[in-house]
Amino acid sequence: MPATPSHQGVDDVSERTQQNRSAGQDQSPATKSGRRLAAQLAEKKAADAKRRRNAWISGFAAVAVAAVLIGVFVAIGGGDDKPKTQADATPSASAPAPDAAGAPPAPQLPAGADPALGSKPTVEAGKGELKKLTVTPLIKGTGPAVQKGQTITTNYLGVFYKDGKEFDSSWSSGQPASFPIGVGQVIPGWDQGLVGVTVGSRVLLDIPGELAYGNDEAAAGGRPTGPLRFVVDVLAAQ
């Protein structure tokens, strides 16, 4: 049987009531709480991302500052990497640098030494036949006497006894020579002639061939043969 108008109105009211109730359920406290939680999570994610970006930027800036500081340090500290020579009579491990004119610097002299030791000597040829070792003091030093087994530091100039032609010199490099004395590390003429010489002395050594490198050029291996003449400055002994 079809519904009467009165029944139909009741049904309409009932349907609208159900719709309102459904709409009201969408706005329940539980639904609102879920939306707030979702919003909070989104804000937290955004804040975390921002912190990560800030941390990355700060780290990059720190690395850049460190690189600049290192560059400044290298620029300042790298300008002088040469070892300094000591201002005493101990020989340096490396030769002193030449002066502005390109000449080797004056040697470091022992305290109280004659200033003449700071200049290269002039040596002439010998006279007559040299038959034995001859030690001639040119400058008398005031230091202790050289003892056998000590290491001495010297400047020297070597020439051929017969013509005075130079064949070796420590003055050419500006670096004194150091070696043990009296123990066979140098030619016999040096071992015998320099033991007992006082530090600060300059001596003339006339050495026959048999106490130097011999008289046989073939056996000398390119070293100077025959009688030799040396001027030796004793700068230190220890």
Legacy VTK file of the C-alpha trace (Angstrom):
# vtk DataFile Version 3.0
C-alpha trace
ASCII
DATASET POLYDATA
POINTS 238 float
0.000 0.000 0.000
1.517 3.393 -0.960
2.563 5.685 1.884
0.235 8.370 2.958
1.444 11.997 3.016
1.791 11.901 6.770
3.983 8.814 6.610
6.106 10.348 3.904
6.818 13.438 6.018
7.923 11.311 8.891
10.292 9.434 6.634
11.785 12.689 5.314
12.385 13.951 8.835
13.961 10.643 9.800
16.313 10.709 6.774
17.441 14.275 7.506
18.061 13.338 11.126
20.292 10.418 10.081
22.218 12.684 7.693
22.792 15.235 10.449
23.963 12.507 12.763
26.420 11.262 10.109
27.728 14.799 9.635
28.058 15.184 13.377
30.088 11.948 13.610
32.655 13.397 11.165
33.313 16.184 13.649
33.800 13.843 16.639
36.672 14.540 19.145
38.587 11.476 17.929
38.682 12.790 14.369
39.860 16.231 15.494
42.627 14.682 17.621
43.894 12.686 14.643
44.076 15.761 12.516
46.011 17.637 15.178
48.474 14.726 15.527
49.004 14.664 11.773
49.643 18.396 11.764
52.133 18.069 14.646
54.004 15.285 12.848
54.230 17.401 9.715
55.610 20.332 11.729
58.174 18.062 13.419
59.364 16.705 10.059
59.728 20.237 8.730
61.706 21.293 11.826
63.999 18.259 11.533
64.690 19.019 7.877
65.491 22.630 8.746
67.933 21.551 11.478
69.690 19.190 9.062
70.047 21.988 6.509
71.452 24.343 9.162
73.911 21.697 10.383
75.138 21.044 6.828
75.601 24.771 6.195
77.496 25.192 9.503
79.771 22.246 8.700
80.558 23.593 5.246
81.359 27.007 6.704
83.723 25.444 9.297
85.586 23.527 6.576
85.927 26.679 4.489
87.313 28.662 7.449
89.807 25.878 8.243
90.986 25.825 4.622
91.554 29.593 4.687
93.526 29.381 7.963
95.719 26.576 6.607
96.411 28.587 3.457
97.434 31.633 5.514
99.697 29.483 7.722
101.433 27.935 4.713
101.883 31.335 3.069
103.450 32.794 6.227
105.492 29.793 7.394
106.666 28.545 3.997
108.750 31.565 3.185
111.792 30.520 5.207
112.504 26.794 5.268
116.292 26.944 5.257
118.228 25.745 8.306
120.021 28.445 10.304
123.783 28.157 10.872
125.018 28.317 14.460
127.210 31.261 15.444
130.011 29.140 16.898
133.020 27.124 15.748
131.060 23.882 15.302
130.864 23.016 11.571
127.396 23.207 10.087
125.766 20.231 8.336
125.290 22.371 5.226
127.480 24.978 3.611
126.733 28.638 4.452
125.050 30.642 1.734
127.261 33.001 -0.322
127.017 36.744 0.226
125.290 39.202 -2.081
128.352 39.407 -4.336
128.349 35.617 -4.848
131.609 35.013 -2.937
131.765 32.387 -0.138
131.319 33.929 3.337
134.164 34.243 5.817
134.611 31.127 8.012
133.448 31.031 11.605
136.571 31.548 13.700
137.286 30.351 17.242
137.114 32.938 20.018
140.201 35.150 20.110
141.519 33.878 16.761
143.617 36.059 14.485
141.288 37.777 11.955
143.719 36.746 9.213
142.192 33.250 9.407
139.103 34.739 7.804
140.919 35.283 4.497
142.200 32.770 1.956
145.994 32.589 2.073
148.360 33.060 -0.839
150.707 30.098 -1.412
153.820 30.052 -3.546
155.824 27.126 -4.890
158.491 25.524 -2.716
162.217 25.757 -3.262
164.683 22.958 -3.605
164.081 19.252 -3.204
161.639 18.247 -0.472
162.940 15.225 1.413
160.929 15.215 4.657
157.747 16.500 6.238
158.098 20.121 7.315
155.619 21.977 9.540
156.011 25.776 9.566
153.745 27.841 11.878
152.374 30.947 10.140
149.905 32.034 12.870
150.138 30.682 16.423
146.728 29.866 17.887
145.866 30.266 21.569
143.540 27.283 21.817
144.254 23.736 23.068
146.656 21.468 21.195
145.156 18.937 18.788
145.322 15.384 20.122
145.425 12.105 18.221
141.913 10.721 17.650
140.156 14.087 17.870
137.961 15.386 15.052
139.323 18.671 13.780
137.701 21.347 11.632
139.979 23.071 9.132
140.210 25.391 6.193
142.944 24.374 3.789
144.576 25.222 0.470
146.649 22.659 -1.432
149.170 23.357 -4.231
151.884 21.391 -6.005
155.163 21.998 -4.229
157.168 22.437 -7.412
155.042 25.006 -9.271
152.527 26.353 -6.718
149.520 25.375 -8.854
146.369 24.943 -6.754
144.642 21.541 -6.904
142.265 21.607 -3.916
140.797 24.115 -1.464
138.004 24.291 1.103
137.819 28.026 0.416
136.196 27.381 -2.964
133.005 26.039 -1.372
133.138 28.171 1.778
132.700 25.027 3.897
135.475 23.935 6.312
136.422 20.251 6.343
136.088 18.045 9.438
137.806 14.692 9.938
139.481 12.529 12.595
143.215 13.163 12.883
146.028 10.742 13.622
143.982 7.600 12.856
144.604 7.057 9.138
141.568 8.916 7.783
143.748 11.442 5.899
147.175 11.337 4.234
150.101 10.566 6.582
151.525 14.077 6.175
148.352 15.497 7.750
148.130 12.856 10.474
151.734 13.516 11.494
151.873 17.260 10.872
148.667 18.445 12.580
148.752 16.522 15.879
150.044 18.990 18.507
149.047 22.119 16.543
146.981 24.514 18.681
143.445 25.539 17.734
143.436 28.927 15.996
146.752 28.243 14.230
147.651 28.485 10.551
150.449 26.144 9.488
152.356 25.414 6.297
152.746 21.690 5.582
155.399 20.633 3.044
154.733 16.944 2.409
156.903 14.613 0.312
155.090 12.333 -2.133
155.491 9.193 -0.003
153.544 10.869 2.839
150.880 12.215 0.459
149.411 10.339 -2.548
152.661 8.853 -3.780
154.846 9.653 -6.762
153.316 7.260 -9.308
150.630 8.983 -11.386
149.298 5.675 -12.729
148.708 4.339 -9.217
147.308 7.613 -7.818
143.946 7.273 -9.551
143.784 10.915 -10.619
144.924 12.313 -7.281
147.847 14.768 -7.155
151.223 13.080 -6.993
154.687 14.160 -5.938
155.513 16.607 -3.136
152.617 18.828 -2.030
152.274 22.028 -0.054
149.245 22.832 2.162
148.295 25.837 4.236
145.942 24.578 6.990
143.888 26.655 9.467
142.841 24.677 12.553
139.457 26.104 13.573
138.281 23.523 16.136
139.201 20.193 17.747
136.945 17.922 19.776
LINES 1 239
238 0 1 2 3 4 5 6 7 8 9 10 11 12 13 14 15 16 17 18 19 20 21 22 23 24 25 26 27 28 29 30 31 32 33 34 35 36 37 38 39 40 41 42 43 44 45 46 47 48 49 50 51 52 53 54 55 56 57 58 59 60 61 62 63 64 65 66 67 68 69 70 71 72 73 74 75 76 77 78 79 80 81 82 83 84 85 86 87 88 89 90 91 92 93 94 95 96 97 98 99 100 101 102 103 104 105 106 107 108 109 110 111 112 113 114 115 116 117 118 119 120 121 122 123 124 125 126 127 128 129 130 131 132 133 134 135 136 137 138 139 140 141 142 143 144 145 146 147 148 149 150 151 152 153 154 155 156 157 158 159 160 161 162 163 164 165 166 167 168 169 170 171 172 173 174 175 176 177 178 179 180 181 182 183 184 185 186 187 188 189 190 191 192 193 194 195 196 197 198 199 200 201 202 203 204 205 206 207 208 209 210 211 212 213 214 215 216 217 218 219 220 221 222 223 224 225 226 227 228 229 230 231 232 233 234 235 236 237
